[in-house]
């Protein structure tokens, strides 16, 4: 099955960091797999509503699990887009 064909919810465990963009949505990135350079390799991009965050976003990277719905796989950028339902630290 291709990543863009995933239906339903996924639970993704990883080391996330906030992109720094603030507004109605907060975006977190995590490397996918074990690339030599995590900033250049494939990534998971998780988007959630900023107003739904219960605690302050940690500085730097942090371990978490994200329950969400796959939105799309962008093969050109190597990014799996996920809309978060919940993020557990």
C-alpha positions in Angstrom: 0.0 0.0 0.0 1.2 3.5 -0.8 1.4 6.1 2.0 -1.1 8.4 0.3 -3.6 5.5 0.3 -3.6 5.1 4.1 -7.1 5.6 5.5 -8.0 5.7 9.1 -5.7 6.9 11.9 -2.0 6.3 12.5 0.1 6.5 15.7 3.5 7.8 15.0 6.3 7.8 17.7 9.2 10.1 17.1 11.4 13.0 18.1 9.5 16.1 17.1 10.4 19.8 17.0 8.2 22.8 16.5 8.8 24.7 13.3 8.4 28.1 15.0 5.4 29.1 12.9 2.7 30.3 15.2 -0.9 31.2 14.5 -4.0 29.1 14.2 -1.9 26.0 13.6 1.3 24.7 15.2 3.5 22.5 13.0 5.9 19.8 14.3 8.5 17.9 12.2 10.1 14.6 12.9 12.7 12.7 10.8 11.4 9.6 9.1 13.7 6.6 9.1 17.3 7.1 10.0 18.7 9.7 7.5 22.3 10.8 7.7 21.1 14.4 8.0 17.6 14.5 9.6 16.9 18.0 8.4 17.4 16.9 4.8 15.9 13.4 4.8 12.2 12.3 4.7 10.0 13.8 7.4 6.7 13.6 9.1 4.9 17.0 9.3 2.2 17.1 12.0 -0.2 20.0 12.1 -2.5 20.7 15.1 -4.7 23.6 16.3 -2.7 25.9 18.5 -5.6 26.7 20.7 -6.0 23.0 21.5 -2.5 22.7 23.0 -2.8 22.1 26.8 0.9 22.9 27.6 3.6 25.1 26.2 5.6 23.6 23.3 9.0 22.4 24.5 12.2 24.1 23.1 14.3 21.9 20.8 13.4 18.3 20.1 11.1 16.1 22.3 9.9 12.6 22.2 6.1 12.2 21.6 3.5 10.0 20.0 1.0 11.5 17.6 -2.4 10.1 16.8 -3.6 11.5 13.6 -5.0 11.2 10.1 -2.7 11.0 7.1 -3.4 13.9 4.7 -0.9 13.2 1.9 2.5 11.9 1.0 4.5 14.5 -0.8 7.1 12.3 -2.6 8.9 15.3 -4.2 9.7 16.8 -0.7 9.8 13.4 1.1 7.1 14.6 3.6 4.2 12.7 5.1 1.5 15.2 6.1 -0.5 14.3 9.2 -3.4 16.1 10.8 -3.1 15.6 14.6 -5.9 14.4 16.8 -3.7 14.1 19.9 -0.1 14.4 20.8 1.2 12.5 23.9 4.5 13.4 25.5 
